[in-house]
Amino acid sequence: MDHCGPRRTRGRGGDSFPMLSSCVREAVRQRWGVGLLQLRAHRLQETASRCAASTVFALSSGQGKCGVGVVRVSGDQASSALTCMTRPASLPQPRSATLRRIVHPATGEALDRGLALWFPGPHSFTGEDSCELHIHGGPAVIAAVLAALGTLPGYIPAQPGDFTKRAFYHGKLDLTRVEGLGDLIHAETEAQRRQALQQMEGALSQLYTGWRHSLLQCRASLEAYIDFSEDENIEEGVVGEVMIRLQQLVLDLQHHLSDSRRGERLRSGLQLAILGQPNVGKSSLLNALTQRPAAIVSPIPGTTRDVVQTLVDLGGYPVVLSDTAGLRAAMDPVESEGVSRALARADSADVAIVVLEAPDVLSAVRSETFVWSEYLRSHLIELGIIKRNEFSEASPEWIENDYFLTVINKMDLIDEENKALIQSVVENSCCLVSLKTQEGFQTFLEQLGVLCGCVCDMGTAENPTLTQARHRTHIAACLETLQLVLQNGDLTGDLGGAPSPALGDLGGVSSPPLVPQGEGHNLLQAEDTVVVAAFLLHLAAASLGHVTGHISSEDVLDQIFSAFCIGK
C-alpha cells in the first residue's frame, strides 16, 4: 500500500466503516451538500428570473450637460426601444452605429436625432438583448428620451448596478470581475486603474476558479474511491495523488494570503502618518506634498492639535496623508487629546514619515558614541511611538516592516561641513531636506514613491494580489479547511456533542472521533475518514465559490452592486 494512501484500520467487511460513512454522507448530502446549495441556487434563479421579466433603461454617461448622452436599455423587450422610438422603425445591423430620428412612441413627436446601436443577446455586455441611444447631452433632451422610454410596456428605470448585475446572472462576469469593474470606475490614480483593469480582465477570477476546479477534481477522486474501490476500478495511488495536489494548493493559498495587504492598500488608499516633535516641520511637509496650504504653519509649537487628513496621488499611488500633533508632554487638556490622537494614528498607519530637526541631530552626531539606529530608536521611544516597559516592548507594524522614512528637516540651518558630517552617519532611508529652500525635497519624493510602491503592489496577471477583505476571509477559510484535511494527529478530539467548526452541524449525527486517538495520521491516511475529507473538500471549494460568486447570497450581491452608479 502506498504510504500516502488510506490506512486500513478495519476491513471493508467490518461494521464501523460503513456505519460512519453512511451517517456522515447522508448528513452532508441532505443537510449541507445538496439542500443548502439548491436553496441558494433557487434564490438566485428567482432573482435572475425577475431581472429577465423586466427591461431596464438609464442614462449611462453621467449627469449634467455634455456633448453626447448615452442611454442604455437591456432586457427581453429592448428591441422595442428601436422599433417604436426610432425612424425608420427597424433594427439596425448588430454592433453598427446608425443615424436615426428619435421620436415619442405614442405621439410620434420628434425628440432628437442621434445614433442607435443594437446588441442582440447573448453577445452583449449583459448577455441580454441591449441597445444604446447616443443623443445630445442637454438636460431637456435626456429627460424627454427617458420619459418616452418609461411609457413602453415592461420598461422600468434601472437601479444602481442593474446592468452589471444582469451580466453576472447571465455568466458574463463573476464577482471578482464585477468588483474590478466597480474599482475601475472609482479609480483615482494610475496604480488603482491598472490594478482594477487587471482584476476586471479576470486575473483573480482565473486564479480562484482554477483552485476551485482543482478542489472539485480532488473531491471527485475521493468520492470515486469511496464508492467504487471495492470493484477495483480505481487506479492505485489515487488518494496519494489527491494529497500531493492538496499540499501544493495549501502552499499556494498561504503565499497568496501572505501579501501584507498590498492590494487592499492600493485599492483603499495608503494611510501615511507624519510624526515628530512640535515645530519640526510636519505641517510644512504636508503642505509641500499636497502643494497647497492644507495645514496651518506657525513658529508657535503645538499649533496642530487635531489630525489633518488629505488624499494625494504620489507617483500613481493613492495616499491619505495625516498631519498630527507634535509629540511631547502635553501642556493642556486640548493638546493632550491631540497627542493621544497622533499616537493612535501612528499605531494604525501603513507607512510613516518621522521628522527631525537638523540642529538636534547635529548635536547628537557630535557625541563620540553616536550610532544612528540607536539614536532613532531612542527617539521613537521618547516620542511614545515605541511603547516599552519593564517586561515588554510594542511598536507599530510599519516599524517592524521598515515601512517608514526619516526626514531631517531645516538643513538650511547647517553649514556644508556639518551637512557632510550628518550625511556620513545616517542611513540611506534618511532624507536630508530643507522645506524652506526645497533642498533635497525631490530626492525625498523619489524615495517616498519607491516606498509606496513596496507597500502597494497589484502583483502580476499570473500572480495577482488580494484586493478585498471579503476575498481574504473566504480564502483563509478555505486554507483552514484544507489544513484540517492534511494535518496529522487527533484533529477533532472528542466530538461528542461538540462538532468541529469546520464540519459545522451534521444534523445531530453522533460520531466517534474522526481520527483514531493517538495515531499520527491525517484524514486521507485513515480509510474510515476519507469520506470526511471529501466533505471538507466540498466546504473548501464552497469557500472559493463565495469569492467568485459561484455560491453567493442576495445580501452580498446587493452590497456589491449598490456601489455602482445608475446606468452601469
BELPE-V921849 format. One record per backbone hydrogen bond with DSSP energy under -1.0 kcal/mol. CO is the residue of the C=O (numbers start at 1). NH is the residue of the N-H. E is the energy in kcal/mol with one decimal. If there is no record, write none. Layout:
{{CO/NH/E} {CO/NH/E}}
This chain:
{{2/5/-1.5} {7/9/-1.3} {7/527/-2.4} {11/14/-1.6} {15/19/-1.8} {16/20/-2.5} {17/21/-2.8} {18/22/-2.6} {19/23/-2.2} {20/24/-2.5} {21/25/-2.7} {22/26/-2.1} {23/27/-2.1} {24/28/-2.8} {25/29/-2.8} {26/30/-2.2} {27/31/-2.6} {28/32/-1.4} {28/33/-5.5} {29/34/-2.1} {34/38/-2.9} {35/39/-2.2} {36/40/-2.3} {37/41/-2.7} {38/42/-2.5} {39/43/-2.2} {40/44/-2.4} {41/45/-2.4} {42/46/-2.3} {43/47/-2.1} {44/48/-2.7} {45/49/-2.3} {46/50/-2.1} {47/51/-2.0} {48/52/-2.2} {49/53/-1.5} {51/54/-1.2} {55/156/-2.5} {56/74/-2.3} {57/158/-2.6} {58/72/-2.9} {69/135/-2.8} {70/60/-3.3} {71/133/-2.4} {72/58/-1.9} {73/131/-2.1} {74/56/-2.4} {75/78/-1.9} {77/80/-1.4} {78/81/-1.3} {79/83/-2.3} {80/84/-2.3} {82/86/-1.1} {85/103/-2.6} {87/101/-1.8} {88/90/-2.2} {93/96/-1.5} {98/116/-2.6} {100/114/-2.3} {101/87/-2.0} {102/111/-3.5} {102/112/-1.6} {104/108/-1.9} {109/104/-2.4} {112/102/-3.1} {114/100/-3.3} {115/134/-2.9} {116/98/-1.8} {117/132/-2.0} {118/95/-3.0} {119/130/-2.3} {122/124/-1.7} {129/75/-2.5} {130/119/-3.3} {131/73/-2.4} {132/117/-2.3} {133/71/-2.5} {134/115/-1.9} {135/69/-3.3} {138/142/-2.4} {139/143/-2.5} {140/144/-2.2} {141/145/-2.3} {142/146/-2.5} {143/147/-2.3} {144/148/-2.0} {145/149/-2.2} {146/150/-1.7} {148/151/-1.2} {149/152/-1.6} {152/155/-1.8} {154/55/-2.4} {156/57/-1.3} {159/162/-2.2} {161/165/-2.6} {162/166/-2.1} {163/167/-1.8} {164/168/-2.0} {165/169/-2.5} {166/170/-1.8} {167/172/-2.8} {168/171/-1.7} {174/178/-2.3} {175/179/-2.6} {176/180/-2.0} {177/181/-2.3} {178/182/-2.3} {179/183/-2.5} {180/184/-2.3} {181/185/-1.9} {182/186/-1.7} {189/193/-2.1} {190/194/-2.3} {191/195/-2.3} {192/196/-2.7} {193/197/-2.6} {194/198/-2.2} {195/199/-2.1} {196/200/-2.8} {197/201/-2.1} {198/203/-1.9} {199/202/-1.4} {202/206/-2.6} {203/207/-1.5} {204/208/-2.9} {205/209/-2.6} {206/210/-1.9} {207/211/-1.9} {208/212/-2.5} {209/213/-2.6} {210/214/-2.0} {211/215/-2.1} {212/216/-2.5} {213/217/-2.2} {214/218/-2.1} {215/219/-2.7} {216/220/-2.4} {217/221/-2.2} {218/222/-2.1} {219/223/-2.8} {220/224/-2.4} {221/225/-2.1} {222/226/-2.6} {223/227/-2.3} {224/228/-2.7} {225/229/-1.4} {228/231/-1.2} {228/233/-1.1} {229/232/-1.4} {235/238/-1.1} {237/241/-2.1} {238/242/-1.8} {239/243/-2.2} {240/244/-2.0} {241/245/-2.2} {242/246/-2.4} {243/247/-2.3} {244/248/-1.9} {245/249/-2.1} {246/250/-2.4} {247/251/-1.7} {248/252/-2.2} {249/253/-2.6} {250/254/-2.5} {251/255/-2.3} {252/256/-2.2} {253/257/-2.2} {254/258/-1.5} {257/259/-1.2} {259/262/-1.5} {261/265/-2.3} {262/266/-2.1} {263/267/-1.9} {264/268/-2.5} {265/269/-2.6} {270/320/-3.6} {271/350/-2.1} {271/351/-2.2} {272/322/-1.9} {273/353/-2.6} {275/355/-2.9} {276/327/-2.4} {277/280/-1.0} {281/285/-2.0} {282/286/-2.2} {283/287/-2.4} {284/288/-2.0} {285/289/-2.2} {286/290/-2.2} {287/291/-1.5} {287/292/-1.2} {292/294/-2.3} {308/323/-3.0} {310/321/-2.8} {312/319/-2.6} {314/317/-1.5} {316/191/-2.0} {317/314/-2.6} {318/270/-3.1} {319/312/-2.8} {320/272/-2.5} {321/310/-1.8} {322/274/-2.8} {323/308/-2.5} {332/336/-2.3} {333/337/-1.9} {334/338/-1.9} {335/339/-2.6} {336/340/-2.1} {337/341/-2.3} {338/342/-2.1} {339/343/-2.4} {340/344/-2.1} {341/345/-2.3} {342/346/-2.1} {343/347/-1.8} {344/348/-1.5} {345/349/-1.1} {351/273/-2.1} {352/405/-2.0} {353/275/-2.9} {354/407/-3.0} {356/409/-2.9} {357/361/-2.0} {358/362/-2.8} {359/363/-1.9} {360/364/-1.6} {361/365/-2.6} {362/366/-1.7} {364/367/-1.6} {367/370/-1.4} {371/375/-2.5} {372/376/-2.8} {373/377/-2.1} {374/378/-2.3} {375/379/-2.0} {376/380/-2.3} {377/381/-2.0} {378/382/-2.2} {379/383/-2.2} {380/385/-1.7} {380/386/-1.4} {387/394/-3.1} {392/389/-2.8} {394/387/-2.8} {396/400/-1.5} {397/401/-2.4} {398/403/-2.7} {403/352/-1.3} {405/354/-2.6} {406/431/-3.4} {407/356/-3.1} {408/433/-2.3} {409/358/-2.4} {410/413/-1.7} {411/414/-1.6} {415/419/-2.1} {416/420/-2.1} {417/421/-1.5} {418/422/-2.5} {419/423/-2.7} {420/424/-1.6} {422/425/-1.2} {422/426/-1.5} {427/430/-1.8} {429/406/-1.7} {431/408/-3.1} {433/411/-1.7} {434/438/-2.1} {438/441/-1.6} {439/434/-2.1} {440/444/-1.9} {441/445/-2.3} {442/446/-2.0} {443/447/-2.1} {444/448/-2.5} {445/449/-2.3} {446/450/-1.9} {447/451/-2.2} {448/452/-2.5} {449/453/-2.0} {450/454/-1.5} {451/455/-1.8} {452/456/-2.8} {458/465/-1.1} {463/460/-1.2} {468/472/-1.7} {469/473/-2.2} {470/474/-1.7} {471/475/-2.6} {472/476/-2.4} {473/477/-1.6} {474/478/-2.1} {475/479/-2.5} {476/480/-2.5} {477/481/-2.0} {478/482/-2.3} {479/483/-2.3} {480/484/-1.5} {481/485/-1.4} {482/486/-1.9} {483/487/-2.5} {485/523/-1.3} {495/498/-1.4} {500/504/-1.8} {516/519/-1.7} {519/521/-1.9} {522/525/-1.3} {525/7/-3.2} {526/529/-2.1} {529/533/-2.0} {530/534/-2.2} {531/535/-1.7} {532/536/-2.4} {533/537/-2.1} {534/538/-1.5} {535/539/-1.9} {536/540/-2.5} {537/541/-2.5} {538/542/-1.9} {539/543/-2.0} {540/544/-1.6} {541/545/-2.1} {542/546/-1.7} {544/548/-1.8} {545/549/-1.7} {545/551/-2.0} {548/175/-3.1} {553/557/-2.2} {554/558/-3.0} {555/559/-1.9} {556/560/-2.1} {557/561/-2.8} {558/562/-1.7} {561/564/-1.5} {565/161/-1.5} {565/568/-1.5}}
